[in-house]
């Protein structure tokens, strides 16, 4: 079983429009609503791949009730901790004529100290039964700033691998705890490197679109710095430039299948799901990375985060190339 942690889940609404234009009314061509948040998206993909997954985190209020009802309908195991606050909602607007999405994210409910303590007790019990732990997404108000660092250490004490996908201070706080794999996008990686080199965290949102890749930023240097700071491996998703991975067994670049028009929301979560599944199955890194790139690309072609185009996935996993680049794994 893979345990997916979503500390700040959401009730996600996706609107499909022909073209998104500022200051205009839009006719919605299709609408979708489902339980979301990065870890929940990961659990959906894992389940579709035939890997048992359990969802934990926080949920409260009417949005939390709808969120839990959707998890039940999808057959996802729900181990969320109930809270007094109202779970957040998100809205993604997807244009059918432009390869992007516009996303609105609420901050999430404030978490009390007692609620956090209850969560950590539940996390410890679930991690005992897990093969691997995925830690994804933003932190809701009230949760300790080093929450992911604490959870990584707790998982390591149980000898459980961890895959971490977050950004900003939550990421930089957790690197030194030694997560097995860190999965930033280009913007998140650049911000983490800046924080480590200047001592000042940028306020990068974990859901920022990797299409806004800093044009002069070298992901190989960034990945090496994060490994030197404590990460076991770094898999950087670079949007149309594919993936770059620095691991204890070598470094690889993975080409993207080409420009894709669709909804990139959730592509990174599918990448994390493939990494988690591959690690749990003790697959080789080239196999893991090919699956990660294929699932990410197939997710862009699906309108809703947490799902992927199965036909495209089958095609991409046989055609995507993985190139070893022989980068050194730096000493810590």
C-alpha positions in Angstrom: 0.0 0.0 0.0 1.2 3.5 -0.8 0.2 6.2 1.7 -0.6 9.6 0.1 -0.6 12.7 2.4 -2.6 15.7 1.3 -2.6 18.2 4.2 -4.5 20.8 2.2 -7.1 18.8 0.1 -9.7 20.7 -2.0 -13.0 20.2 -3.7 -11.8 20.9 -7.3 -14.0 22.4 -10.0 -12.9 22.4 -13.6 -14.6 24.5 -16.2 -13.9 23.9 -19.9 -14.3 27.0 -22.2 -13.5 27.5 -25.9 -11.1 30.4 -25.2 -10.3 32.3 -22.0 -10.5 36.1 -22.3 -10.0 38.5 -19.4 -13.0 40.8 -18.5 -15.4 38.7 -20.6 -18.3 36.3 -19.9 -17.7 32.7 -20.9 -20.0 29.9 -21.8 -18.9 26.8 -19.9 -18.7 23.8 -22.4 -18.3 21.2 -19.6 -17.9 21.2 -15.9 -16.3 18.7 -13.5 -16.2 18.6 -9.7 -14.2 16.1 -7.6 -12.0 15.6 -4.6 -8.6 17.1 -5.3 -5.3 18.2 -3.9 -2.0 16.9 -5.1 -1.9 13.7 -2.9 -5.4 12.8 -3.8 -4.6 13.2 -7.5 -1.6 10.9 -6.9 -3.9 8.3 -5.2 -6.3 8.4 -8.1 -3.6 7.7 -10.6 -2.1 4.9 -8.5 -5.5 3.3 -8.2 -5.9 3.5 -12.0 -2.5 1.7 -12.3 -3.7 -1.0 -10.0 -1.6 0.1 -7.0 -3.5 0.2 -3.6 -3.4 3.7 -2.1 -4.7 5.3 1.1 -5.5 9.1 1.4 -4.8 11.0 4.6 -4.8 14.7 5.5 -7.6 17.0 6.7 -11.2 17.6 5.7 -14.0 19.7 7.2 -17.3 21.5 6.6 -19.6 21.0 3.6 -16.8 21.1 1.1 -15.0 18.4 3.2 -18.2 16.3 3.2 -18.5 16.6 -0.6 -14.8 15.8 -0.9 -15.1 12.6 1.2 -18.2 11.5 -0.7 -16.3 11.8 -4.0 -13.5 9.7 -2.5 -15.9 7.0 -1.5 -17.6 7.0 -5.0 -14.1 6.7 -6.6 -13.2 3.8 -4.3 -10.3 5.6 -2.7 -9.5 4.6 0.9 -10.3 7.7 3.1 -8.2 8.2 6.3 -8.7 12.0 6.5 -8.8 13.6 9.9 -12.0 15.7 10.5 -11.4 19.4 11.4 -13.7 22.2 12.4 -12.7 24.5 9.5 -14.1 24.4 6.0 -12.0 22.6 3.4 -10.9 24.7 0.5 -12.3 24.8 -3.0 -10.3 25.4 -6.2 -11.4 26.4 -9.7 -9.5 25.6 -12.9 -10.5 27.1 -16.2 -9.3 25.2 -19.2 -9.3 26.6 -22.7 -9.9 24.2 -25.6 -7.8 26.4 -27.9 -4.8 27.2 -25.6 -2.4 24.7 -24.0 -2.9 26.0 -20.4 -5.2 26.4 -17.5 -6.0 29.3 -15.1 -6.3 28.1 -11.5 -7.8 29.8 -8.4 -6.7 28.2 -5.1 -8.2 29.0 -1.7 -5.8 28.9 1.3 -7.5 26.1 3.3 -8.9 25.9 6.8 -6.8 26.8 9.9 -5.7 23.6 11.7 -5.6 23.6 15.5 -2.8 22.1 17.5 -5.1 19.3 18.7 -6.1 18.5 15.0 -2.4 18.4 14.0 -1.6 16.0 16.9 -4.5 13.7 15.9 -3.1 13.7 12.3 0.4 12.8 13.4 -0.9 9.8 15.4 -2.9 8.6 12.4 0.1 9.1 10.1 2.3 7.0 12.3 -0.2 4.2 12.4 -0.8 4.3 8.6 2.9 4.6 7.8 3.6 1.4 9.7 1.4 -0.4 7.1 2.7 1.4 4.0 5.3 0.4 1.5 6.0 4.1 0.7 4.8 7.5 1.7 4.0 10.4 -0.7 3.9 13.9 0.7 2.3 16.4 -1.6 1.0 20.0 -1.8 0.7 23.1 0.3 0.4 23.4 4.0 -2.9 24.8 5.5 -2.7 27.6 8.0 -1.8 26.4 11.5 0.3 23.4 10.5 3.9 23.7 11.6 6.2 25.2 8.9 8.4 22.1 9.2 5.5 19.7 8.9 6.9 17.8 5.9 10.4 17.6 7.6 8.7 16.0 10.6 6.8 13.5 8.5 9.8 12.6 6.4 11.8 11.9 9.6 8.9 9.8 11.0 8.7 7.7 7.8 12.5 7.3 7.8 12.4 6.0 11.4 10.1 3.2 10.0 12.4 2.7 7.0 9.7 3.9 4.6 10.8 5.7 1.4 9.3 9.1 0.8 8.4 11.1 -2.3 8.0 14.8 -1.6 6.3 17.3 -3.9 5.9 20.7 -2.5 7.4 24.2 -2.8 8.6 27.3 -1.0 9.5 27.1 2.7 7.7 23.7 3.0 10.2 22.3 0.6 13.4 24.0 1.9 12.5 23.0 5.5 12.1 19.3 4.5 15.2 18.8 2.3 17.5 18.4 5.3 15.3 15.6 6.7 16.4 13.4 3.8 13.4 12.6 1.6 14.0 9.7 -0.8 12.9 11.7 -3.9 12.0 15.3 -4.3 9.9 16.2 -7.4 9.9 20.0 -8.1 9.0 21.7 -11.3 11.4 24.2 -12.9 10.1 27.2 -11.0 10.0 25.4 -7.7 13.5 24.1 -8.2 14.8 27.5 -9.0 13.1 29.0 -5.9 14.5 26.2 -3.7 18.0 26.8 -4.9 17.7 30.5 -4.3 16.5 29.9 -0.8 19.4 27.6 -0.1 22.0 29.9 -1.5 20.6 33.2 -0.2 18.8 32.0 3.0 15.6 33.7 1.9 12.6 31.6 0.9 10.5 32.8 -2.0 6.8 32.4 -1.8 6.4 30.0 -4.7 3.0 28.4 -4.8 3.2 24.6 -5.1 0.7 24.6 -8.0 2.6 27.1 -10.1 2.7 26.2 -13.7 6.1 24.8 -14.9 5.6 26.4 -18.3 7.0 29.5 -16.7 10.5 28.0 -16.7 13.3 30.5 -15.9 15.1 30.7 -19.2 18.6 30.8 -17.8 18.2 28.3 -15.0 20.2 25.1 -15.2 18.2 22.2 -13.6 21.4 20.0 -13.4 23.0 22.5 -11.0 19.8 23.0 -9.1 19.3 19.2 -8.6 22.9 18.8 -7.5 22.4 21.5 -4.8 19.3 19.9 -3.5 21.0 16.5 -3.3 23.9 18.1 -1.5 21.4 19.6 0.9 19.9 16.2 1.8 17.6 14.9 -0.9 18.2 11.3 -1.9 17.2 12.0 -5.5 15.7 14.9 -7.5 13.3 14.5 -10.4 12.6 17.9 -12.0 9.6 18.2 -14.3 10.5 20.8 -16.9 7.3 21.1 -18.9 7.9 20.9 -22.6 11.6 20.1 -21.9 10.7 16.8 -20.2 12.3 15.5 -17.1 15.8 15.7 -15.5 16.7 13.2 -12.8 19.7 13.1 -10.5 19.7 9.8 -8.5 22.2 7.7 -6.5 22.5 5.5 -9.6 23.1 8.2 -12.2 21.5 11.1 -14.0 19.0 11.1 -16.9 17.2 13.4 -19.2 13.8 12.3 -20.5 12.4 14.0 -23.7 8.8 15.2 -23.7 6.6 13.7 -26.5 6.1 17.2 -28.0 3.8 20.2 -27.5 0.5 19.1 -25.9 -2.7 21.1 -25.8 -4.8 20.4 -22.7 -4.9 20.8 -19.0 -1.4 20.6 -17.3 -3.0 20.7 -13.9 -2.2 17.3 -12.3 0.6 16.3 -14.7 3.1 16.7 -11.9 0.9 14.5 -9.6 0.9 11.7 -12.3 4.7 12.0 -12.4 4.8 11.5 -8.6 2.5 8.5 -8.9 4.7 6.9 -11.4 7.8 7.5 -9.3 6.1 6.1 -6.2 4.8 3.0 -8.0 8.2 2.4 -9.6 10.1 2.7 -6.2 7.6 0.4 -4.5 8.2 -2.2 -7.3 12.0 -1.7 -7.2 12.0 -0.7 -10.9 15.2 0.8 -12.4 15.4 4.5 -12.7 15.1 4.5 -16.5 11.9 2.5 -16.2 10.6 4.8 -13.6 11.4 7.9 -15.6 9.8 6.6 -18.8 6.6 5.8 -16.9 6.7 9.2 -15.2 7.1 11.1 -18.5 4.4 9.0 -20.2 1.9 9.4 -17.4 2.5 13.2 -17.2 2.0 13.7 -20.9 -1.1 11.6 -20.9 -2.5 13.6 -18.0 -2.3 16.8 -20.0 -4.6 15.3 -22.5 -7.3 14.6 -19.9 -9.5 17.5 -18.8 -9.5 16.6 -15.1 -6.5 16.3 -12.7 -6.1 12.8 -11.3 -7.0 11.1 -14.6 -5.0 10.4 -17.8 -5.6 9.4 -21.4 -5.1 5.7 -21.3 -4.5 5.3 -25.1 -1.9 8.1 -25.1 -0.2 6.6 -22.0 0.2 3.3 -23.8 1.7 5.0 -26.8 4.1 7.3 -24.9 5.5 4.6 -22.6 6.9 2.8 -25.7 8.1 5.9 -27.6 9.6 8.2 -25.0 13.4 8.2 -24.8 15.5 8.2 -21.7 19.1 9.4 -22.0 21.7 8.8 -19.4 23.9 12.0 -18.9 26.5 10.6 -16.5 26.2 13.5 -14.0 28.0 12.9 -10.7 25.9 12.4 -7.6 27.5 15.0 -5.3 28.7 14.2 -1.8 26.7 15.7 1.0 
